[in-house]
């Protein structure tokens, strides 16, 4: 990892740099003393086994050989840790999440996983048959007419649009206030913030709703609330605002988001209802 001059610890792995520089100097001196004598045993040029391993940009050098690689940016591990401790992880990985590749990978992972969870929940709601007069049953034959490609494509566009659209709204709002913001970092923030909504809306709600129908409403609300907390905390940490500015900034951004979501969901609901009416009307004739 490229560190600033005079740094005592590596910002990537936390290893002390002074010890690394000393070890590198010792190895260079040992290598220079052993080069003239080619018949000398190569083991004399290797560090002592009790000596601390030496890190560089490519891996870990220990006892004369590469024994491992420094762990780079792991998007799956980052999403899990950021879900539990968002502020801490974003501060630790600030230099990684602003890279285009990492930011787009985070958005793609959350989008794909959310689409998969949404597809599972819709499959369960399609085949799950429940009645107050009979026991719960499963009608797997209903999947024969399930619109796979249409459902996947619609969910993918909706979820990706939410993640990248929310990031764009907060990014533009930051620019209006003349704050130094980064759109790719906003994409990473929106990706992590969408995880609770995805779990509550597509996983916990539908599954636990089979046990008690109220869970199908409770868990999505809990997930959305936690997403708002994560999004607000990370955005306010990124965009330093005064108390009054912070209130108006969040209010305007969330108002825009909810208005857009309302019209999108309304159009999708009306469109779905019209399709059902047309299909039922055509079946009658």
C-alpha positions as CSV (number, residue, x, y, z in Angstrom):
1,X,0.0,0.0,0.0
2,X,1.2,3.5,-0.9
3,X,1.8,5.3,2.4
4,X,2.6,9.0,3.0
5,X,6.2,9.9,3.8
6,X,6.9,9.7,7.5
7,X,4.0,7.4,8.3
8,X,4.6,5.1,11.2
9,X,1.9,2.6,10.4
10,X,0.5,1.2,7.1
11,X,-3.0,2.4,6.3
12,X,-3.8,-0.9,4.6
13,X,-2.8,-3.5,7.1
14,X,-1.7,-1.5,10.2
15,X,1.8,-3.0,10.3
16,X,4.5,-0.7,11.7
17,X,6.5,0.8,8.9
18,X,9.6,1.4,10.9
19,X,10.0,-2.3,11.6
20,X,9.5,-3.1,7.9
21,X,12.1,-0.6,6.8
22,X,14.6,-2.0,9.3
23,X,13.9,-5.5,8.1
24,X,14.4,-4.5,4.5
25,X,17.7,-2.9,5.3
26,X,18.9,-6.0,7.1
27,X,17.9,-8.2,4.2
28,X,19.7,-6.0,1.7
29,X,22.9,-6.0,3.8
30,X,22.7,-9.8,4.1
31,X,22.1,-10.2,0.4
32,X,25.1,-8.0,-0.5
33,X,27.5,-10.0,1.8
34,X,26.4,-13.3,0.4
35,X,26.5,-12.5,-3.4
36,X,30.3,-12.8,-3.9
37,X,30.3,-16.3,-2.5
38,X,28.0,-18.3,-4.8
39,X,28.8,-21.6,-3.1
40,X,27.6,-20.4,0.3
41,X,24.5,-22.0,1.6
42,X,21.4,-20.0,0.6
43,X,19.8,-20.5,4.0
44,X,22.3,-18.1,5.6
45,X,20.7,-15.2,3.6
46,X,17.3,-15.9,5.0
47,X,15.9,-14.0,8.0
48,X,15.6,-15.7,11.4
49,X,12.4,-17.6,11.9
50,X,11.7,-15.5,15.0
51,X,12.0,-12.3,12.9
52,X,8.8,-10.5,12.0
53,X,7.6,-11.1,8.4
54,X,8.3,-8.4,5.9
55,X,5.4,-6.9,3.9
56,X,5.5,-5.2,0.6
57,X,3.0,-4.4,-2.2
58,X,2.8,-7.9,-3.6
59,X,2.8,-10.1,-0.6
60,X,4.4,-11.3,2.7
61,X,8.1,-12.3,2.6
62,X,9.0,-14.7,5.3
63,X,12.0,-17.0,5.5
64,X,13.0,-16.3,2.0
65,X,9.8,-17.0,0.2
66,X,6.4,-15.5,-0.5
67,X,4.0,-17.0,2.0
68,X,0.8,-15.0,1.5
69,X,-0.8,-11.9,0.1
70,X,-2.0,-8.9,1.9
71,X,-5.8,-8.9,1.9
72,X,-7.2,-6.4,-0.5
73,X,-10.7,-4.9,-0.8
74,X,-13.3,-7.7,-0.3
75,X,-16.7,-6.3,-1.3
76,X,-18.7,-9.1,0.4
77,X,-16.8,-8.8,3.7
78,X,-17.1,-5.0,3.5
79,X,-20.9,-5.1,3.0
80,X,-21.3,-7.4,6.0
81,X,-19.1,-5.3,8.2
82,X,-20.5,-2.0,7.0
83,X,-24.0,-3.3,7.7
84,X,-23.0,-3.8,11.4
85,X,-20.6,-0.8,11.8
86,X,-21.2,1.5,8.8
87,X,-19.3,4.6,10.0
88,X,-16.2,2.7,11.2
89,X,-15.9,0.7,8.0
90,X,-16.4,3.6,5.7
91,X,-13.7,5.6,7.5
92,X,-11.3,2.6,7.3
93,X,-12.0,1.9,3.6
94,X,-12.4,5.5,2.4
95,X,-9.7,5.2,-0.2
96,X,-11.1,1.9,-1.6
97,X,-14.8,2.7,-2.0
98,X,-14.1,5.8,-4.1
99,X,-12.5,3.7,-6.8
100,X,-14.8,3.2,-9.7
101,X,-14.4,-0.6,-9.8
102,X,-15.1,-1.2,-6.1
103,X,-18.0,1.2,-6.0
104,X,-19.7,-0.3,-9.1
105,X,-19.0,-3.8,-7.7
106,X,-20.7,-3.0,-4.5
107,X,-23.8,-1.6,-6.3
108,X,-23.9,-4.6,-8.6
109,X,-23.7,-7.1,-5.7
110,X,-26.4,-5.5,-3.7
111,X,-28.6,-5.2,-6.8
112,X,-28.2,-8.8,-7.8
113,X,-28.7,-10.2,-4.3
114,X,-31.8,-8.0,-3.9
115,X,-33.2,-9.2,-7.2
116,X,-32.6,-12.9,-6.1
117,X,-34.4,-12.3,-2.8
118,X,-37.3,-10.5,-4.6
119,X,-37.6,-13.3,-7.0
120,X,-37.7,-15.9,-4.2
121,X,-40.4,-13.9,-2.3
122,X,-42.5,-13.6,-5.4
123,X,-42.2,-17.3,-6.1
124,X,-43.3,-18.1,-2.6
125,X,-46.2,-15.8,-2.8
126,X,-47.2,-17.4,-6.1
127,X,-47.1,-21.1,-5.0
128,X,-48.2,-20.5,-1.4
129,X,-51.9,-21.1,-1.0
130,X,-53.5,-20.2,2.4
131,X,-57.1,-20.2,3.4
132,X,-59.0,-19.6,6.6
133,X,-61.1,-22.7,5.8
134,X,-58.2,-25.1,4.9
135,X,-54.6,-25.8,5.8
136,X,-51.8,-24.1,4.0
137,X,-50.7,-25.8,0.8
138,X,-48.2,-25.3,-2.1
139,X,-49.3,-25.0,-5.7
140,X,-46.0,-25.5,-7.6
141,X,-47.9,-25.8,-10.9
142,X,-48.5,-22.1,-10.7
143,X,-44.9,-21.5,-11.7
144,X,-45.6,-22.8,-15.2
145,X,-47.0,-19.4,-16.1
146,X,-44.6,-17.3,-14.0
147,X,-43.1,-14.4,-16.0
148,X,-39.5,-15.0,-15.1
149,X,-37.7,-12.6,-17.5
150,X,-40.2,-9.8,-17.0
151,X,-40.0,-10.1,-13.2
152,X,-36.2,-10.2,-13.1
153,X,-35.8,-7.4,-15.6
154,X,-38.3,-5.1,-13.8
155,X,-36.8,-5.8,-10.3
156,X,-33.3,-5.2,-11.6
157,X,-34.1,-1.9,-13.1
158,X,-36.1,-0.8,-10.1
159,X,-33.4,-1.7,-7.5
160,X,-30.5,-0.4,-9.5
161,X,-32.4,2.8,-10.2
162,X,-33.1,3.2,-6.5
163,X,-29.4,2.7,-5.5
164,X,-27.8,4.9,-8.2
165,X,-30.7,7.4,-8.1
166,X,-30.5,8.0,-4.4
167,X,-26.8,8.4,-4.7
168,X,-27.3,10.9,-7.5
169,X,-29.8,13.0,-5.5
170,X,-27.5,13.3,-2.5
171,X,-24.5,14.0,-4.7
172,X,-26.3,16.8,-6.6
173,X,-27.6,18.2,-3.3
174,X,-24.1,18.3,-2.0
175,X,-22.9,20.1,-5.1
176,X,-25.6,22.7,-4.7
177,X,-24.4,23.4,-1.2
178,X,-20.8,23.7,-2.7
179,X,-19.6,20.7,-0.7
180,X,-16.7,18.4,-1.8
181,X,-18.7,15.2,-2.6
182,X,-17.9,12.1,-4.5
183,X,-20.6,10.3,-6.5
184,X,-18.9,6.9,-6.3
185,X,-18.7,7.1,-2.6
186,X,-22.4,8.0,-2.6
187,X,-23.1,4.9,-4.6
188,X,-21.3,2.8,-2.0
189,X,-23.3,4.5,0.8
190,X,-26.6,3.9,-1.0
191,X,-25.6,0.3,-1.7
192,X,-24.9,-0.5,2.0
193,X,-28.0,1.5,3.1
194,X,-30.3,-0.6,0.8
195,X,-29.3,-3.9,2.5
196,X,-31.7,-3.6,5.5
197,X,-34.6,-2.7,3.1
198,X,-33.8,-5.7,0.9
199,X,-33.7,-8.1,3.8
200,X,-36.9,-6.8,5.4
201,X,-38.9,-6.4,2.2
202,X,-37.8,-9.5,0.3
203,X,-36.6,-12.0,2.9
204,X,-37.8,-11.6,6.4
205,X,-41.2,-10.1,5.6
206,X,-42.4,-12.7,3.1
207,X,-41.0,-15.7,5.0
208,X,-42.1,-14.8,8.5
209,X,-45.4,-13.4,7.1
210,X,-46.4,-17.0,6.5
211,X,-46.4,-17.5,10.3
212,X,-48.2,-14.2,11.1
213,X,-49.4,-11.9,8.3
214,X,-48.4,-8.8,10.3
215,X,-44.7,-9.7,10.0
216,X,-45.0,-9.0,6.3
217,X,-45.6,-5.3,7.1
218,X,-43.5,-5.0,10.3
219,X,-40.1,-6.2,9.0
220,X,-40.1,-4.1,5.8
221,X,-40.9,-1.0,7.9
222,X,-38.0,-1.9,10.3
223,X,-35.7,-2.5,7.3
224,X,-36.6,0.9,5.7
225,X,-36.1,2.7,9.0
226,X,-32.6,1.2,9.5
227,X,-31.7,2.0,5.9
228,X,-32.7,5.7,6.5
229,X,-30.5,5.7,9.6
230,X,-27.5,4.3,7.8
231,X,-28.0,6.6,4.8
232,X,-28.4,9.7,6.9
233,X,-25.5,8.9,9.2
234,X,-23.0,8.2,6.4
235,X,-24.1,11.1,4.2
236,X,-24.0,13.5,7.1
237,X,-20.5,12.2,7.9
238,X,-19.4,12.7,4.3
239,X,-21.1,16.1,3.9
240,X,-20.2,18.2,6.9
241,X,-23.2,20.5,7.5
242,X,-24.3,22.7,10.3
243,X,-27.3,21.7,12.4
244,X,-29.9,23.7,10.5
245,X,-28.5,22.9,7.1
246,X,-28.5,19.2,8.0
247,X,-32.2,19.3,8.7
248,X,-33.2,21.0,5.5
249,X,-30.7,19.0,3.5
250,X,-32.1,15.7,4.6
251,X,-35.7,16.8,4.4
252,X,-35.4,18.0,0.8
253,X,-33.4,14.9,-0.3
254,X,-35.8,12.4,1.3
255,X,-38.9,14.3,0.0
256,X,-37.5,14.0,-3.5
257,X,-36.8,10.3,-3.1
258,X,-40.2,9.5,-1.7
259,X,-42.0,11.5,-4.4
260,X,-40.1,9.7,-7.1
261,X,-40.7,6.3,-5.5
262,X,-44.4,7.0,-5.1
263,X,-44.9,7.7,-8.8
264,X,-42.7,4.7,-9.8
265,X,-44.5,2.3,-7.5
266,X,-47.9,3.8,-8.4
267,X,-47.2,3.4,-12.1
268,X,-46.0,-0.2,-11.6
269,X,-49.0,-1.0,-9.5
270,X,-51.5,0.5,-12.0
271,X,-49.7,-1.2,-14.8
272,X,-49.9,-4.6,-13.1
273,X,-53.6,-4.1,-12.3
274,X,-54.3,-3.2,-15.9
275,X,-52.5,-6.3,-17.1
276,X,-54.5,-8.5,-14.8
277,X,-57.7,-6.9,-16.0
278,X,-56.8,-7.4,-19.6
279,X,-55.8,-11.0,-19.0
280,X,-59.0,-11.8,-17.2
281,X,-61.1,-10.0,-19.8
282,X,-59.4,-11.9,-22.7
283,X,-59.9,-15.2,-20.9
284,X,-63.7,-14.5,-20.7
285,X,-63.9,-14.2,-24.5
